[in-house]
Amino acid sequence: MKSKKAITAAALFLVLLFGISICFLLLPKRGYSDNENRYLTAKPAFSLESLFSGEFTAQYESYVTDGFPFRDMWISVKSRLDLALGRKDTGGVHITDDGWQIEMFTDIDEEQYEKNLNYLRAAKEFYADKLDSFDVLLVPTAAEVLKDKIGTETPNVDQAALLAQAEDLLSADCLAALTPHTNQYIYYRNDHHWTSLGAFYCYEALMGDIALPIGQFTQETLSNQFLGTTFSKTGIWFKQDTIDAYLYGYPTMEHNMDGNVIEGIYDRSYLSVKDKYSVYLSGNQAVTKIDTGNVGDKLILVKDSYANTFVQFLLPYYSEIHVVDLRSFGMSLAAYIEQQEIDDMLVLYNLKGFSEETSLFRITK
């Protein structure tokens, strides 16, 4: 009896293995994953040199992993099995009891983090006689601000300690600004970014007495069907997210000096695709020039994607806002600042992203 069961199980396994192999060979390969917002690994070209160096096998493994049949479904199945077995951490994401999917921050390259702080210290000194102001905001992620939802059993980098290391640079304490509002919608449930409301509380901390109350911005719900980056890692969701805009005035924007002027700072074409967060500023561009229509100084904002939600609250204060992503900005930043007659600089990153950033050495170049 046991022998028959063993034979049946082995036969089913072989059929499944054969079926998956046939699907892998015959099904068309996707070049891009809408769910993960990234290009998938292409089939590597074979050469003896790449084989003996190990490069071919590493790339082929990534190709097989990315091209695995029904990959998104298997990711979802694995996450649901983890939950059924009582495991809350899956794919680098912690799933809370009330349905938040929080990207974990469990490890840090302390050397890179300190390097990046020193790049900012050097930049503050470098631009001291070139700009009127130099501000820095480092934003804690949901893994710190919503840590009570996670519990102590999951390892987590102490982001408060990281902020303390940067105390001499910071223009506002975003952790202190966000902590009183943990019962509000300040981070997305299914994405690693903060919401517009979270950005507003940090804006208040930065601007102090001259911060406009939230009622002076016109709120508009852009989507209530947002599933972002943490959903992409788990393949499951409990409640979809809402994306809100806080409108002010009649700004226009131009990306990468291409001459194409766009009305407003929200690219609504993204509302019909998976990557809905890119509705803010059309996502991460090398440089975006925003003409606010207001009278004021010119600001350059050096940033990661957390700043895309923050920009809307800066519109009342400046005539122009130049949004720069150093990861793809191909010019000399110092020369650009001089050419555009910039008055002020704001550097804004989320803490996890900042600790991993490798382009900040270019901030004074």
N, C-alpha and C positions, 0 to 999 in steps of 0.2 A: 504493500500500500504506500509506504513511504517512498519506495522507488518510483512508483508511478507519479506521485506528486512532484518529486524532484525532477523527473523527466519533463513533466508538463511545465513546471516553472522555468526550466532551462530553455524549453522550446519557445515559450512566450517571450523570454528575454531575447533570444536570438531573432525572433520575428520583429520585435520592437527595434532592436539594434539595426537589423537589415533595413527596416522601413525608414528609420531616421537617416541612415546612410544614403538611401535612394533619394529621399527628399532633399538632402543636402546637395547631392550631385545634380538633380534635375530642376529644382525650384530656382527661379531667378534670384540673384543676389541684390539686395538693396545697397545703394551707394550711400544713402543718408538715412538716419533714423529720426523721424519726426518726434517720436516719443522721447528720445534722449538728447535731441537737439545737437547732434554731432555726426560727422562723417564716419562711416564704418570702415574698418580695415580692408583694403583691397587685396586681392590675391597677389602674393609677392612673386617677383621674377626669380627663377632658379639660376644659381651659378655656384660653381664649386667653391669660390671664395666666400660667398655668403653662407654656404653650408658649413664649411669648416670653422668660420668665425662664430657660428651660432646665431647669426642674424636672421638667416632664412627660417630656421625652426621657430624662433621667437615670433617672427612676423606671421608665420603660417598658423601658429597657435592662436594668435589674435584674430586672424582671418576666420578660422573655424569657429571660435567663440562668438564673433560678431555675426557670422553667417549661419549660426545654428538654427535649424528649422523651428518656426513658431517661437522664437526667442522671447518675445514680450510675454507670451502666455506662460512659458516656463518660469520666468522671473516672478510673475504673479503667483503661480502655484507654490513656488519655494517660499515666498513671503507669507502666504496663508498657512502653509505647513509650520513655519517658524512660530507664527502666532498661536496656532493650535497646540503646539508643544510648550507654550509659555515663554518663548523667546521674543523679546521686544525689539532686539537689535538685529537688523537685517540689511545687508548691502550698505553699511555705513550710515544707516538711518535708524533712529529710535522712534518707535510707534507708541504714543502715549495712550493711556486708558480712555482719554476723551477725543482721540482721533487725530491728534497733531502728529505729523511726520517730520521729525527734527533731524537735520543733518548734524552728525556728531563731529566734535573737534577733540580728537583723542590723542593727537600727537602733534608736536611742533618742532620745526627746525630752529632752535634757539639762536644759532649763529646767523641764519638768514634774517630772523626777526631783528636782532640787534644791528645788523648791517643796514637794514631798511630804516631803522630809527636814526642811525648816524647819517644816512643819506639825507633825511629830512632836516636834521640839525645843520648839516652843511648847506642845504638849500636855504634855510632860514637866514643864515649868515650871508650867503651869496647874494640873496635878493634884498637884503636889508636897505641898501641905498638905491634900489631899482624899483621897488614896489612900496605902496603905502601900507599894506598889511599882508601878513602871511599867517593863515589859519590852518589848523589840522584837526580833523575829526576822525577818530577810529571807533567804529561801531561794533559793539559786542553782538554776537550772533544769538539765535534763539536758544542754542545749547547752554548759554550762560543766563540769559534773561529769564527763560522759562525752565530753568533747571529743576524747579520744584515738581514739574510735570514728569521729569525723567527719573528722579531718584538717585540715590548714591551708589547703587550697584553698577551703574554704567560709568566707565572711566571718562573723564572730561578734563580738558585743559582749563586751568584757572585763568579765565580771561580778565578777572579783576586784577590779578597780579601783573598780567601783561600791560594793562592800562596804567598801572602804577609805574612801570618802567618808562612809560612814555609821558609821564605827568608834566615834564618840562616843555613838551611840545603842544599838548592838547589845549584847544581853545574852549572846549566845553566837555563836560563829563556825560557822555551819552548813556553810560550804564545807570548813573543816578537819574537821568531824565526818563529812562524807559522803565525802570524798576517799579515805580508806583502804579504803572498801568498794565501790569501783567494779566489782569482780568479783562483787558480790552483787546481789540483785533489789531495788534501791532506787528505780528509776523504772520505770514501765510501758513495755512495748515499743510499744504502740499508742495511747498517750494522753500528754498533756502533764504530768500530775500525778506526784508521787512516790508510792511505795507506802507501806503501813503500816510496813514495815521501814525505809525511808528516814526517815520521820517519827520512828521510835523513836530513831535515832542522833542526831537533832537534839534530841529530848527529853532524852536523856542529857546532852548538852552544856549544855542549859539548867538542868537540875536538879542536876547535879554529884553530890555525895556522897549526896544523898537520892533519887536516881533508883532506881527499882526495877528489878531485872534482868528481862529479857524473859520469863523462865520463870515469873514471878509473875503474868503475864497468861495467860489461857486463849486459845490460838490456835484460830481456826476459819476454814476456807476457805469463803467465801460463794459464790464463782463461779470457774470456770476457763474461762469463755467470754466474756471482756470484750474488746471492741473499742471504743476510745475516740475522742478528738478527732483525733489524728493519722491514724488509719485513715480517719476521715471525709473528710480532705483528700486522701488518696491513693487510697482505694478498694481497697487491697490489704493483705494481711497474710501473715505467715510462721508465726507462732505466737501463739495467743490468750493473753491475760493472765489471771492469777489475782488475785482480790481477797480479801484476808485481813482478818479482824477480830481484835483483841486485847481480849478481854472482861475486865471487872473489875467485880465487884459487881452491883447491881441498879438501875441508874439509870432515870429516866423523863425524858421531854422534852415540852415544850409549845411549839408554834410560834406566833409572832405573837399571843400572849396570847389565843388563841381558846377557851381552856378545855378543849380536847381533849388529854388526857394520854396519851402513848404509852409503852408499856413498852419499855425499852432505847433505845439510840441508833442502831440500824441499822434502816432502813426496807426490809425484805426484799421489799416489793412491786416495788422497782426491779430486782430480780434477773431479772425476766421480761421486761424491756424493754431497749432499746438503751442507755439512759443508766444503766448499772449503777453508775457512780461515785457517783450520788446515793443509794445505799444508806447512805452516811455522812450522818447527820443529815437525811435527806430532801432533800439538795441545799442550794442557797443560799437560805435564808430571811432575811427582814428581821431577825428576832430569834428565837432559840431559847433557852428556859430549861431547863437540865438540873438536875434534883435528883439528886444522886449517892447519897443515902442515907448519906453519911459525915459526920462532924463536921469542920468546918474553916471557913475564910474563904470569901468570895464573890469570884469572878473574873469580869471582863468581858473577852471575847476579841473584839477588832476585827480583821476578817480578810477574806481571799478564800478561794477553794475549797481551797487547799492546807491550810488549818487544819482542814477537815472530817475529814481522816485523823488529825490530831494530837490532837484532843480526847480520844480514847479513853485516851491515856496521862496525861491530867491528872485523871482521875476520882478517884484515891486521895487527892488533896490538898485538895479543896474540898467544901463542902456544896452549893454552887450554882455553875454555870458559865453565864453569859449570853453567847451567841454572837451577835454583831452584824455585819451586812453593811451598811456605810454607804451603799452604792449604792441600797438600797431602804428603809433605816431612816427612818421618817417623823417620829420624835420628836426632841426635844433630847437629845443623848447625855449632856450634863452633868446635865440634870434627871433623866434615867433613872438615872444612877449614884447620885445623891443619894436618889432615891425607893426604889431597891432596896437601899440601904445596902451598896454594893459596896466591897470592901477593896482589890483588886488589879486591874491592867490588863495584858493581854498583847496586843500588836499583831503579827500574823503575816501576811505576804504573800510570794508568790514575787516574785523581782526583776523579771521581765518585766512581770507584772501591776502591781506597785507603780509602775513607771516610767510606766505608762499610766493609773494611777488618777486620777480627777478629783473624787472625793468626800471626800478626806481633810481638806479645809478644815473639814468639819463635826465633826471630832473634839473640838473644844472648844466647840462651839455648844450 
